Amino acid sequence: MTENAEGLLAKRDELLGEVKALKAKVASLEADLGTANATAEAAQQEVQRIKLDEPLAECLGNLFSVRLKYVLPEVQEHFAFSLSDDGIKFTQKNGDPVKIGDRDAEFNPADIRTALEQVGGFDGVLLTKMIGGGGKPPSSSSGGAIADSPAPHAPRQQFGLR
């Protein structure tokens, strides 16, 4: 009986040693998993920045008279921008496609401007379209639409001076 007890105690000590080794290995693997998760998250954020955030800022940045960081939350109350296999997906907040007439809107400044105009409420910060060619405003002689201007007036007399 004493031999059985000694054998059992030896086996117990052996198994306890294995348990300690396995616990150490689990702790090491958990640390490696934490590092891998942090690396994967950082890589995902970098992909998000390069493929979504920067193109979104570039596309929307020239549409508004204020900095994009001030108006983007309001835009995101109505629309969503996400990555897809085809590039950036421009949808309504609920995931439905944004419609411009009878077609789905694409991720480009013209379609986004039209969608914002359809929603309304952005008139105070949305820059006007430049219709004329060469980047000149429509009232210039750039070949674009010319605004009707009133007949010239006589110079106003101001402070008694001409």
Secondary structure, 3 states (H helix, E strand, C coil): CHHHHHHHHHHHHHHHHHHHHHHHHHHHHHHHHHHHHHHHHHHHHHHHHHHHHHHHHHHHHCCECCCHHHHHHHHHCCEEEEEECCEEEEEECCCCECEECCEECCCCHHHHHHHHHHHCCCCCCECCCCCCHHHCCCCCCCCCCCCCCCCCCCCCCECCEC
